[in-house]
Amino acid sequence: MTDRAPQPVDRQLPTEESRDLLALVREIAQREIRPNAADEEETGRFPREVFTLLSEAGLLGLPYAGEFGGGEQPYEVYLQVLEELAAARLTVGLGVSVHSLACHGLAGYGTKEQQSAHLPDMLGGGLLGAYCLSEPAAGSDAASLTTKAVRDGDDWVITGTKAWITHGGVADFYTVLARTGAPGAKGITAFLVPGDAEGLTAAVPEKKMGMKGSPTAQLHFDGVRVPDSRRIGEEGQGFTIALAALDAGRLGIAACAIGVAQAALDEAVSYALGRRQFGHPIADFQGLRFMLADMATKIEAGRALYLAAARLRDAGKPFSRQAAMAKLFCTDAAMAVTTDAVQILGGYGYTADFPVERLMREAKVLQIVEGTNQIQRMVIARHLAGPETR
């Protein structure tokens, strides 16, 4: 085809430090992540050593306080790091986003004693986290979760099953939402559960159409005992903690989606310049040029949308509506762009010899995780028109 290398994204970054940070991320992605992505996704291999490397480089705690080992980076920088990682391999980009989500509750609602005891290892000590909200019968309706935590002296005993847990079975710690009170959102409490807790087991990972290298599994809590010192926030505050984490996490998914879309566009442009038909590169044909133009426009619009939401968050302003918009638009854009990339490559695009078919399969899950895009539309509409009256 062509040896033309993808051009780095022209990013607007706030400081020289952040520019150096993105350069480091690109270097790691090119050297350690991208070369093995296709083979390891095909075989379903989880790249734990990559997450160890990212932890050593200070990339697993970027948006958190330096006092506890975080990178003190604004969200507009952190999300662009996620985008670069996801462009190299979604298993890694999404994995970093999920790890940050798992740290969110303790960082935002934990006591100073809890933060000092746990955050340094969580943010930069080589540990990997997971987030446990969904259950087999409680997905979009997360407030109906049934996993229970019952007080027993100075401990809590957790019993139930969580589902669709990214890093399920390989994480070192889990942020777990469990019912401690009455039905509904007000009866839920958050806990920090060690990955090796007695009574905690993981099912065989789900067989998925994409992201095969990222384990997604049910977790079974069979009388898992955790001390009250691992309760995050107040009793009954868990759902509030969960929603705050999801607002931030949705921006992470949006950034990952744009990374996947950018990777697909880069592949499509490279192929179109090198593939010749009727005596010309197919990039000369107007119909295909217009496809590339539309793909690039969707990516730029999505990037601008998630960065605008991130800047609101960095300024301490409400951003829930914008986070839902970014997650909705960016993931729909990723699905459209990757589909068009397959079309541009034609029959080759449908083979595993080129990465666009994998990118297309991976894009699909981003429309589902951390709130389906139908849920995002409900969130946006509630901000516009208030709660439903039915």
Phi, psi and chi 1 to 4 in degrees:
 res  aa     phi    psi   chi1   chi2   chi3   chi4
   1 MET       -  -97.4  -64.7  -63.4  104.2      -
   2 THR  -147.8  152.0  177.7      -      -      -
   3 ASP   -93.0    8.8  -67.2  -30.2      -      -
   4 ARG   -62.9  121.5  178.3 -177.1 -176.3  -88.0
   5 ALA   -83.3  147.5      -      -      -      -
   6 PRO   -58.8  140.5  -19.9   31.0      -      -
   7 GLN   -81.9  135.3  -60.7  -59.6  -56.1      -
   8 PRO   -58.0  145.2  -20.7   31.7      -      -
   9 VAL   -63.6  135.5  173.9      -      -      -
  10 ASP   -80.4   96.5 -176.6   14.9      -      -
  11 ARG   -98.0  144.3  -59.2 -168.4 -179.8  -80.3
  12 GLN   -98.5  101.3  -56.6  -57.9  -50.9      -
  13 LEU  -111.1  147.4  -65.2  162.9      -      -
  14 PRO   -77.8  -23.5   25.9  -33.6      -      -
  15 THR  -142.3  163.6   64.2      -      -      -
  16 GLU   -64.5  -35.3 -171.9   64.2   34.1      -
  17 GLU   -59.6  -43.6  178.1 -170.9   11.5      -
  18 SER   -68.7  -32.4   61.4      -      -      -
  19 ARG   -66.8  -40.9  -72.7 -172.8  -77.8  -84.9
  20 ASP   -64.8  -37.6  -69.2  -18.2      -      -
  21 LEU   -61.8  -46.3  174.6   62.9      -      -
  22 LEU   -65.5  -35.0  -95.5  -67.0      -      -
  23 ALA   -63.9  -40.6      -      -      -      -
  24 LEU   -62.4  -43.4  171.0   64.1      -      -
  25 VAL   -62.5  -43.7  172.1      -      -      -
  26 ARG   -61.4  -40.2  -71.1 -168.3 -162.7  101.9
  27 GLU   -63.4  -45.6  178.9 -174.1  -15.9      -
  28 ILE   -63.9  -41.8  -68.5  173.7      -      -
  29 ALA   -61.9  -43.5      -      -      -      -
  30 GLN   -69.8  -36.9  -76.3  -66.3  111.4      -
  31 ARG   -88.2  -39.4 -173.6 -178.4   70.0 -116.6
  32 GLU  -111.5  -20.4  -55.8  -68.7  -16.2      -
  33 ILE  -110.5  -56.9  -58.0  173.9      -      -
  34 ARG   -60.6  -41.2 -175.6  172.9  -79.7  109.6
  35 PRO   -59.6  -30.0  -25.4   35.8      -      -
  36 ASN  -102.6   -1.5  -58.5  -42.6      -      -
  37 ALA   -59.1  -51.5      -      -      -      -
  38 ALA   -63.2  -48.6      -      -      -      -
  39 ASP   -64.6  -42.5  -70.7  -16.9      -      -
  40 GLU   -72.9  -32.6  -67.7 -171.6   -7.7      -
  41 GLU   -67.6  -38.3  -73.5  -61.2  -33.6      -
  42 GLU   -63.2  -39.5 -179.2   65.0   23.1      -
  43 THR   -90.6   -6.5   59.8      -      -      -
  44 GLY    75.0   29.7      -      -      -      -
  45 ARG   -87.1  127.2 -178.4 -179.1 -179.0  -83.1
  46 PHE   -85.4  124.7  178.8   61.9      -      -
  47 PRO   -87.2   67.4   33.9  -35.1      -      -
  48 ARG   -58.5  -34.6 -178.9   58.2 -166.1 -104.6
  49 GLU   -63.8  -27.9   72.7  -75.8   -6.8      -
  50 VAL   -67.8  -41.3  169.5      -      -      -
  51 PHE   -68.0  -33.2  -71.1   93.8      -      -
  52 THR   -63.0  -43.7  -59.7      -      -      -
  53 LEU   -62.5  -43.9  172.6   63.3      -      -
  54 LEU   -63.7  -36.9  -65.2  177.5      -      -
  55 SER   -64.5  -45.0  179.9      -      -      -
  56 GLU   -62.7  -30.6  -68.4  171.0   -9.4      -
  57 ALA   -84.9    1.0      -      -      -      -
  58 GLY    78.2   22.8      -      -      -      -
  59 LEU  -100.2    1.2  -61.7  177.2      -      -
  60 LEU   -97.4   -3.0  -71.0 -169.4      -      -
  61 GLY  -133.3   30.4      -      -      -      -
  62 LEU   -56.9  -43.6  -74.0  177.1      -      -
  63 PRO   -86.3    8.6   30.5  -32.2      -      -
  64 TYR  -108.6  167.5  -65.7  112.6      -      -
  65 ALA   -66.6  139.4      -      -      -      -
  66 GLY   -64.3  -24.7      -      -      -      -
  67 GLU   -55.2  -30.5  176.6 -175.9    0.8      -
  68 PHE  -115.2   20.1  -58.1  111.0      -      -
  69 GLY    96.7    5.7      -      -      -      -
  70 GLY   -80.5  174.0      -      -      -      -
  71 GLY   -94.4   -7.2      -      -      -      -
  72 GLU    52.6   36.6  -67.1 -164.4   -9.6      -
  73 GLN   -93.7  141.7  -69.8  -64.1  -41.9      -
  74 PRO   -64.6  159.5   23.7  -32.6      -      -
  75 TYR   -63.1  -30.6 -116.5   64.0      -      -
  76 GLU   -65.2  -24.9   70.6  165.1  -50.0      -
  77 VAL   -85.7  -48.5  173.1      -      -      -
  78 TYR   -53.9  -43.0  159.2   66.5      -      -
  79 LEU   -67.4  -33.0  -67.3  178.6      -      -
  80 GLN   -71.9  -29.0  -66.8 -175.6   78.3      -
  81 VAL   -63.6  -46.4  168.4      -      -      -
  82 LEU   -57.5  -42.3  -73.5 -173.0      -      -
  83 GLU   -59.2  -44.5 -176.4 -171.0  -31.5      -
  84 GLU   -64.6  -41.1  -69.4  -78.3   -9.9      -
  85 LEU   -66.6  -42.3  -67.2  172.7      -      -
  86 ALA   -67.2  -32.5      -      -      -      -
  87 ALA   -64.5  -32.0      -      -      -      -
  88 ALA   -79.2  -41.9      -      -      -      -
  89 ARG  -167.4  119.9 -175.9  177.7  179.7 -175.7
  90 LEU   -62.9  -34.7 -177.0   57.4      -      -
  91 THR   -53.1  -36.6  -75.6      -      -      -
  92 VAL   -80.7  -48.9  175.9      -      -      -
  93 GLY   -60.0  -48.7      -      -      -      -
  94 LEU   -66.1  -35.0 -174.9   66.4      -      -
  95 GLY   -62.6  -39.8      -      -      -      -
  96 VAL   -66.5  -39.7  173.7      -      -      -
  97 SER   -62.4  -44.0 -179.9      -      -      -
  98 VAL   -65.2  -41.0  166.9      -      -      -
  99 HIS   -59.4  -44.8  174.0   82.1      -      -
 100 SER   -62.2  -38.6  -65.7      -      -      -
 101 LEU   -61.0  -40.9 -174.8   69.5      -      -
 102 ALA   -67.4  -25.7      -      -      -      -
 103 CYS   -85.9  -16.0  -63.3      -      -      -
 104 HIS   -61.0  -45.3 -174.0  -82.7      -      -
 105 GLY   -60.7  -49.6      -      -      -      -
 106 LEU   -65.6  -41.5 -172.0   64.4      -      -
 107 ALA   -65.8  -33.7      -      -      -      -
 108 GLY   -94.9  -26.3      -      -      -      -
 109 TYR  -129.1   -5.4  -64.1   86.1      -      -
 110 GLY   -75.8  161.6      -      -      -      -
 111 THR   -76.6  164.5   64.9      -      -      -
 112 LYS   -59.8  -37.5  -76.7  -69.0 -175.7 -177.7
 113 GLU   -64.1  -44.1  -68.5   75.9   15.2      -
 114 GLN   -63.6  -45.1  -71.6  175.2  -40.8      -
 115 GLN   -62.0  -43.7  -67.9  168.9  -13.7      -
 116 SER   -65.3  -33.9  -62.9      -      -      -
 117 ALA   -75.9  -34.1      -      -      -      -
 118 HIS  -117.6  -35.6  -58.9  -63.9      -      -
 119 LEU   -62.2  -39.9  -83.5 -179.8      -      -
 120 PRO   -55.2  -42.7  -28.8   36.9      -      -
 121 ASP   -72.1  -35.0  -74.2  -20.7      -      -
 122 MET   -68.9  -37.0  -68.9  163.7   62.7      -
 123 LEU   -88.9  -31.7  -62.0  179.8      -      -
 124 GLY  -148.3   15.3      -      -      -      -
 125 GLY  -104.5   16.7      -      -      -      -
 126 GLY    88.0   -0.4      -      -      -      -
 127 LEU   -80.5  157.3  -59.2 -173.5      -      -
 128 LEU  -128.1  135.1 -173.1   64.8      -      -
 129 GLY  -111.0  167.8      -      -      -      -
 130 ALA  -143.9  163.1      -      -      -      -
 131 TYR  -124.1  124.3 -173.9   75.7      -      -
 132 CYS  -117.6   92.9  -59.7      -      -      -
 133 LEU  -117.1  -52.7  176.1   61.1      -      -
 134 SER   -66.8  153.3  -65.2      -      -      -
 135 GLU  -136.0  168.7  -63.0 -178.7    0.3      -
 136 PRO   -55.6  -34.7  -29.4   36.3      -      -
 137 ALA  -113.2   11.2      -      -      -      -
 138 ALA  -139.0   88.4      -      -      -      -
 139 GLY  -105.6  -90.1      -      -      -      -
 140 SER   -62.1  -34.0  -64.7      -      -      -
 141 ASP   -91.3   67.3 -176.5   14.4      -      -
 142 ALA   -65.8  -25.8      -      -      -      -
 143 ALA   -68.3  -10.0      -      -      -      -
 144 SER   -95.1   14.1   67.7      -      -      -
 145 LEU   -57.6  150.0   63.9   83.4      -      -
 146 THR  -119.5   -7.0   59.3      -      -      -
 147 THR   -56.7  128.2  -65.4      -      -      -
 148 LYS  -108.9  146.1  -70.3 -175.2  177.8 -179.7
 149 ALA  -124.1  119.1      -      -      -      -
 150 VAL  -111.8  132.0  177.7      -      -      -
 151 ARG   -70.1  133.4 -171.5   72.0  179.0 -104.4
 152 ASP  -139.2   90.5 -177.7   17.4      -      -
 153 GLY    66.2 -123.1      -      -      -      -
 154 ASP   -91.0    6.4  -68.2  -27.3      -      -
 155 ASP  -117.1  168.3  -65.4  -20.7      -      -
 156 TRP  -121.7  141.6  -67.3   86.6      -      -
 157 VAL  -113.8  117.3 -179.6      -      -      -
 158 ILE  -103.8  130.9  -56.2  175.6      -      -
 159 THR  -137.3  131.1  -56.3      -      -      -
 160 GLY   150.4 -172.2      -      -      -      -
 161 THR  -131.1  132.3  -63.0      -      -      -
 162 LYS  -106.8  150.8  -67.0  -66.2 -179.0  178.3
 163 ALA  -130.5  157.5      -      -      -      -
 164 TRP    59.8   42.1  -52.1  112.2      -      -
 165 ILE   -91.5  110.9  -53.2  -55.5      -      -
 166 THR   -65.9  131.5  -59.7      -      -      -
 167 HIS    74.0   13.7  -58.8  159.1      -      -
 168 GLY   -59.7  122.7      -      -      -      -
 169 GLY    94.0  -15.1      -      -      -      -
 170 VAL  -119.3   -9.6  -59.3      -      -      -
 171 ALA   -73.7  153.5      -      -      -      -
 172 ASP   -90.7  -19.7  -60.2  -62.1      -      -
 173 PHE  -152.8  153.7   65.2   90.8      -      -
 174 TYR  -129.3  131.9  -60.9   91.9      -      -
 175 THR   -89.6  114.5  -65.8      -      -      -
 176 VAL  -115.4  130.9  178.5      -      -      -
 177 LEU  -100.8  125.3  -76.4  -58.3      -      -
 178 ALA  -138.8  155.4      -      -      -      -
 179 ARG   -83.9  123.4 -173.7  161.2  -57.1  -74.1
 180 THR  -117.2   -4.3   56.4      -      -      -
 181 GLY  -143.0 -147.7      -      -      -      -
 182 ALA   -67.6  164.7      -      -      -      -
 183 PRO   -58.0  154.6  -24.4   34.3      -      -
 184 GLY    99.3 -179.7      -      -      -      -
 185 ALA   -65.2  -30.8      -      -      -      -
 186 LYS   -79.0   -5.0  -65.9 -177.2  179.4  179.6
 187 GLY  -103.5   21.6      -      -      -      -
 188 ILE  -113.5  139.4  -63.4  170.8      -      -
 189 THR  -131.4  150.0  -58.6      -      -      -
 190 ALA  -101.6  144.4      -      -      -      -
 191 PHE  -136.8  151.0  -61.8   90.4      -      -
 192 LEU  -103.6  110.3 -177.1   66.6      -      -
 193 VAL  -110.6  127.2  179.0      -      -      -
 194 PRO   -64.8  147.1  -16.3   28.5      -      -
 195 GLY   -66.2  -22.7      -      -      -      -
 196 ASP  -102.8   19.7   60.6   -4.5      -      -
 197 ALA   -61.6  139.9      -      -      -      -
 198 GLU   -64.7  133.2 -174.3  175.5   -6.2      -
 199 GLY    92.7   -4.1      -      -      -      -
 200 LEU  -100.2  120.4  174.2   58.6      -      -
 201 THR  -134.2  154.6   57.4      -      -      -
 202 ALA  -111.4  140.9      -      -      -      -
 203 ALA   -77.0  171.9      -      -      -      -
 204 VAL   -60.5  134.3  174.7      -      -      -
 205 PRO   -57.4  148.9  -26.2   35.4      -      -
 206 GLU   -63.4  147.0  -53.7  -71.2  -10.8      -
 207 LYS   -91.4  110.3  -64.6 -179.2  179.4  179.3
 208 LYS  -111.7  161.3  -59.5  173.2  -64.3 -176.0
 209 MET   -77.0  -19.4   66.9 -176.1  -73.0      -
 210 GLY  -149.6  176.1      -      -      -      -
 211 MET    50.4   45.6  -73.5 -168.2   69.7      -
 212 LYS   -68.6  -21.2  -62.5  177.5 -177.8  178.8
 213 GLY   -80.9   -9.6      -      -      -      -
 214 SER  -103.4  110.9  176.1      -      -      -
 215 PRO   -67.7  129.6   23.5  -31.0      -      -
 216 THR  -123.0  118.4  -56.4      -      -      -
 217 ALA  -146.6  157.5      -      -      -      -
 218 GLN   -74.9  148.1  -72.8 -167.7   -3.9      -
 219 LEU  -119.2  132.5  -71.8  178.9      -      -
 220 HIS  -108.5  126.0  -56.2  -61.2      -      -
 221 PHE  -107.7  106.7  -64.9   78.7      -      -
 222 ASP  -110.8   81.2 -175.1   10.7      -      -
 223 GLY    66.8   39.7      -      -      -      -
 224 VAL   -71.0  123.4  173.0      -      -      -
 225 ARG  -101.0  124.7 -174.8  174.5  -69.5  -90.0
 226 VAL  -130.2  142.4  -65.8      -      -      -
 227 PRO   -70.3  155.6   24.1  -32.6      -      -
 228 ASP   -60.9  -22.2 -173.2   56.5      -      -
 229 SER   -66.6  -11.0   60.5      -      -      -
 230 ARG  -102.4    8.9  -78.4 -179.5  169.6  -93.7
 231 ARG   -77.0  130.5  171.6  176.0   45.9   83.0
 232 ILE   -99.3  122.7  -57.8  172.4      -      -
 233 GLY    73.7 -167.9      -      -      -      -
 234 GLU   -84.5  161.2  -58.5  -62.1  -32.3      -
 235 GLU   -60.7  133.4  -70.0 -176.7   42.5      -
 236 GLY    85.1   -1.4      -      -      -      -
 237 GLN   -93.4   -1.4 -165.7 -179.9   14.2      -
 238 GLY   -60.4  -39.6      -      -      -      -
 239 PHE   -69.4  -35.2 -159.1   67.6      -      -
 240 THR   -61.6  -43.5  -61.7      -      -      -
 241 ILE   -62.3  -42.7  -66.1  171.6      -      -
 242 ALA   -62.8  -43.9      -      -      -      -
 243 LEU   -66.0  -39.7  -68.4 -177.5      -      -
 244 ALA   -63.4  -40.6      -      -      -      -
 245 ALA   -65.1  -39.8      -      -      -      -
 246 LEU   -67.7  -35.8  -74.4  175.6      -      -
 247 ASP   -57.9  -46.7  -81.6  -17.2      -      -
 248 ALA   -67.9  -41.6      -      -      -      -
 249 GLY   -63.7  -33.2      -      -      -      -
 250 ARG   -64.1  -32.9  -75.5  166.2 -179.6  164.5
 251 LEU   -67.2  -36.0  -68.1 -177.6      -      -
 252 GLY   -62.7  -41.8      -      -      -      -
 253 ILE   -65.0  -40.3  -60.7  -59.2      -      -
 254 ALA   -60.2  -44.8      -      -      -      -
 255 ALA   -65.0  -41.6      -      -      -      -
 256 CYS   -61.6  -39.8  -73.9      -      -      -
 257 ALA   -61.8  -42.0      -      -      -      -
 258 ILE   -67.9  -33.5  -66.1  -56.7      -      -
 259 GLY   -62.4  -45.0      -      -      -      -
 260 VAL   -62.5  -44.2  169.5      -      -      -
 261 ALA   -63.3  -41.2      -      -      -      -
 262 GLN   -62.8  -41.3 -175.9   68.8   56.1      -
 263 ALA   -61.6  -40.2      -      -      -      -
 264 ALA   -67.9  -40.5      -      -      -      -
 265 LEU   -63.5  -43.7  175.4   61.7      -      -
 266 ASP   -58.3  -43.2  -69.5  -18.2      -      -
 267 GLU   -64.7  -41.0  -70.2  -69.6  -23.7      -
 268 ALA   -66.7  -41.5      -      -      -      -
 269 VAL   -64.6  -45.9  170.0      -      -      -
 270 SER   -59.4  -45.0  177.4      -      -      -
 271 TYR   -65.3  -43.8 -178.2   87.5      -      -
 272 ALA   -64.3  -31.2      -      -      -      -
 273 LEU   -75.6  -29.2  -70.4  170.3      -      -
 274 GLY   -95.6  -26.0      -      -      -      -
 275 ARG   -81.0  125.9  173.6   69.7  167.1  170.2
 276 ARG  -112.5  134.2  -62.2 -179.0   69.2   86.6
 277 GLN  -141.4  142.7  -68.5  -71.0  -82.7      -
 278 PHE    55.6   30.9  -53.0  104.4      -      -
 279 GLY    83.1    6.7      -      -      -      -
 280 HIS  -137.4  153.6  -64.3  -84.4      -      -
 281 PRO   -59.2  140.2  -18.2   29.9      -      -
 282 ILE   -66.1  -14.8   62.2  172.5      -      -
 283 ALA   -66.4  -12.1      -      -      -      -
 284 ASP   -79.7  -16.5  -78.2   -5.4      -      -
 285 PHE   -84.3  130.1  -60.5  119.2      -      -
 286 GLN   -60.2  -40.5 -172.9  179.4   69.9      -
 287 GLY   -58.3  -42.0      -      -      -      -
 288 LEU   -73.4  -37.9 -169.3  143.8      -      -
 289 ARG   -59.5  -39.9  -66.3  174.2   78.3   87.2
 290 PHE   -66.4  -35.7  -78.0    6.0      -      -
 291 MET   -61.4  -46.1  -72.1  178.6   69.8      -
 292 LEU   -61.8  -40.9  -66.7  173.5      -      -
 293 ALA   -62.9  -42.4      -      -      -      -
 294 ASP   -66.7  -38.9  -73.3  -16.1      -      -
 295 MET   -62.0  -46.6  -67.5  159.3   72.2      -
 296 ALA   -63.8  -37.7      -      -      -      -
 297 THR   -66.3  -42.2  -60.2      -      -      -
 298 LYS   -60.2  -41.4  -72.0 -177.0  176.2   74.7
 299 ILE   -65.4  -46.6  -69.6  169.0      -      -
 300 GLU   -63.4  -40.6  -71.0  -71.5   -9.0      -
 301 ALA   -65.0  -42.8      -      -      -      -
 302 GLY   -64.1  -42.2      -      -      -      -
 303 ARG   -62.0  -44.1 -174.6  175.9  -69.9  123.4
 304 ALA   -62.6  -37.3      -      -      -      -
 305 LEU   -69.1  -45.4 -172.1   56.5      -      -
 306 TYR   -70.1  -32.9   86.0   63.2      -      -
 307 LEU   -70.1  -35.9  -74.0  174.0      -      -
 308 ALA   -62.8  -41.6      -      -      -      -
 309 ALA   -65.8  -40.1      -      -      -      -
 310 ALA   -62.9  -39.1      -      -      -      -
 311 ARG   -68.4  -32.5  -71.4  168.0 -175.4  140.5
 312 LEU   -62.9  -45.6  -74.3  175.3      -      -
 313 ARG   -61.3  -43.4 -174.7 -173.0 -170.7  -78.9
 314 ASP   -63.1  -29.6  -70.6  -24.5      -      -
 315 ALA   -85.9    0.8      -      -      -      -
 316 GLY    76.3   20.0      -      -      -      -
 317 LYS   -99.7  158.3  -63.0  179.3  179.3  179.8
 318 PRO   -58.7  139.6  -23.8   34.5      -      -
 319 PHE  -142.9   10.2   69.7   99.9      -      -
 320 SER   -59.7  -45.6  179.1      -      -      -
 321 ARG   -63.7  -44.0  174.1  169.9   61.7   90.4
 322 GLN   -68.4  -33.1  -70.3   81.5   -0.9      -
 323 ALA   -64.7  -42.4      -      -      -      -
 324 ALA   -64.6  -40.5      -      -      -      -
 325 MET   -63.0  -43.2  -72.0  177.5  169.4      -
 326 ALA   -65.2  -44.6      -      -      -      -
 327 LYS   -61.9  -45.0 -161.7  -85.6 -177.2 -178.4
 328 LEU   -61.8  -54.2  167.7   64.1      -      -
 329 PHE   -68.0  -46.3 -176.5   89.1      -      -
 330 CYS   -66.4  -39.5  -68.2      -      -      -
 331 THR   -74.1  -36.5   58.9      -      -      -
 332 ASP   -64.0  -39.3  -79.9   -6.6      -      -
 333 ALA   -63.2  -41.9      -      -      -      -
 334 ALA   -61.9  -40.2      -      -      -      -
 335 MET   -65.0  -42.1 -166.5   71.4 -114.6      -
 336 ALA   -68.2  -43.4      -      -      -      -
 337 VAL   -67.4  -44.2  167.5      -      -      -
 338 THR   -67.2  -35.3   54.9      -      -      -
 339 THR   -63.5  -43.4  -59.4      -      -      -
 340 ASP   -65.9  -34.4  -77.4  -12.7      -      -
 341 ALA   -63.6  -42.7      -      -      -      -
 342 VAL   -59.9  -41.9  170.7      -      -      -
 343 GLN   -63.7  -40.5 -172.2   70.5   20.2      -
 344 ILE   -65.1  -37.6  -72.6  169.6      -      -
 345 LEU   -78.8   -8.0  -90.2   68.7      -      -
 346 GLY    61.6 -137.0      -      -      -      -
 347 GLY   -59.5  -35.8      -      -      -      -
 348 TYR   -62.7  -34.1  -68.4  110.3      -      -
 349 GLY   -64.4  -22.0      -      -      -      -
 350 TYR   -90.2    0.7 -159.4   65.2      -      -
 351 THR  -105.5  158.7   72.0      -      -      -
 352 ALA   -78.0    0.0      -      -      -      -
 353 ASP   -71.7  -20.0  -65.5  -30.5      -      -
 354 PHE  -122.0  148.3  -68.8   80.8      -      -
 355 PRO   -77.5   -9.2   26.3  -33.9      -      -
 356 VAL   -66.7  -30.7  -69.6      -      -      -
 357 GLU   -66.8  -37.7   62.7   84.1   26.2      -
 358 ARG   -66.2  -41.3  171.0  170.7   59.8   84.3
 359 LEU   -63.0  -37.4  -64.5  171.8      -      -
 360 MET   -65.2  -42.8  179.9 -178.5  174.3      -
 361 ARG   -65.8  -35.8  -72.0 -174.5  -74.2  106.7
 362 GLU   -72.5  -36.2  -68.4  176.6  -17.4      -
 363 ALA   -59.2  -33.4      -      -      -      -
 364 LYS   -59.3  -41.8 -177.4   62.7 -143.7  175.6
 365 VAL   -66.6  -24.7   75.8      -      -      -
 366 LEU   -69.6  -20.7  -61.0  175.1      -      -
 367 GLN   -78.1   -6.6  -64.5  177.7  -58.5      -
 368 ILE  -112.0  -45.7  -61.0  170.8      -      -
 369 VAL   -69.2  153.4  -63.7      -      -      -
 370 GLU    53.2   43.7  -65.7 -166.5   28.8      -
 371 GLY    99.5  111.5      -      -      -      -
 372 THR   -58.2  163.0   67.1      -      -      -
 373 ASN   -68.8  -20.6  -76.7    4.7      -      -
 374 GLN   -69.2  -38.6  -73.1   68.2   36.3      -
 375 ILE   -65.0  -38.9  -69.1  -65.9      -      -
 376 GLN   -59.8  -39.2  -55.4  -46.2  -47.9      -
 377 ARG   -65.1  -36.8  -70.8  176.8  169.9   89.5
 378 MET   -64.4  -43.2  -69.0  173.3   62.1      -
 379 VAL   -60.9  -47.1  170.9      -      -      -
 380 ILE   -61.7  -45.1  -64.2  162.9      -      -
 381 ALA   -63.8  -35.8      -      -      -      -
 382 ARG   -65.8  -35.8  -75.1  171.3 -175.2  165.2
 383 HIS   -65.9  -31.6  -80.9  -81.9      -      -
 384 LEU   -84.3  -43.0  -64.0  172.9      -      -
 385 ALA  -121.5    3.7      -      -      -      -
 386 GLY    82.3  175.6      -      -      -      -
 387 PRO   -63.1  155.3  -18.1   30.6      -      -
 388 GLU   -63.9  144.2  -62.4   89.0  -20.9      -
 389 THR   -95.0   -8.9   57.4      -      -      -
 390 ARG   -73.6      -   58.2  178.3  173.1   79.0
